Amino acid sequence: MKKENKLSRRSFLKTSALASAIGVMGGGASTGLLSSCSSDNKKSGNTPLREAGSYYIPELPDMADDGKPLRAGLIGCGGRGSGAAFDFLSSANGVTIVALADVFEEKVNDLADRLKQEKNVDIAADMRFVGLDAYKQLVDSDVDVVLDCTPTFFRPSHFEYIVKQNKHCFLEKPLFVDSVGYRKVMATAKQAEAKKLTVVTGTIRHHQRSYVESYKKISEGAIGEITGGAVYYNGGAQWERERQPGWNDLEYMIKDWFNWKWLSGDMIIEQHIHSIDAFIWLSGLKPASALSFGSAQRRKSGDRYDNFSTDFTMENGAHMHSMCRQIDGCTNNVSNYIQGT
């Protein structure tokens, strides 16, 4: 279906501006490098990879046009959620955060204090929701948009309830940690589409100007047919939480969620998905099979691996090498490469 590339302020806030709430992680990340095997530099008129008008190119202004005010609620008040709240407030005039929810009260109150000090945004006491069911109370409150930035395990159930209550939403990536979560998200997405609700996810490359420009060039046939590529997300060790006296197992794991597979989905889903998603999006190819190995060498808590290397065979027979690492003291590389004929 052809999509018109014309965005009103309202629709922009439901797509590009709202998506900008995720920010650009890994600011030093390289733009996807485009290359072609052709030795004839004078040759022109490559066959387009996609038919003109059949793909969507978003407009990415710095701020949305003024329009109807929007009231947002944030579920998950940790580091990523806090960043999403401040990014949302910077995306346009007339937008505000009116409700916060988290499993832990100190997270809610700490973010409410920051919003007041830095943005002069007051979160009323009765709009601060705490506990495992706090997300329902927030969704049921008077908000137009829900920003869901909790540990990944909770996302499918949150998404299901958000759509049930007819609210637009931003869902931080990833969306699920297993096949059960996947099926729930896909079923809920169909319901959201039927209700004409807007759902934006945290796959950041789709909203990064350099990647959007690369997508346009590749779609126009700049590098011909896709023959392969490589994606890297090699960086240092990430954060962990030291268990404190009085914490039960669930409290400890949720506070240290990044390092537990049942909560985060492990490193490929939680972080490296940005790179894999970029290749799939740019190439238009889906993986047919994968051969992978990985291990946990330096992880201090949890049960996640800290390195993977994977050979993806795409549906056209091309290979894409995927590598990711979270270990200090190594050479870092966050970049994506795509090869054409």
Summary of the structure (lengths in Angstrom):
residues: 341
radius of gyration: 20.9
end to end distance: 27.9
largest distance: 70.1
contacts: 1074
relative contact order: 0.15
helix: 36%
strand: 22%
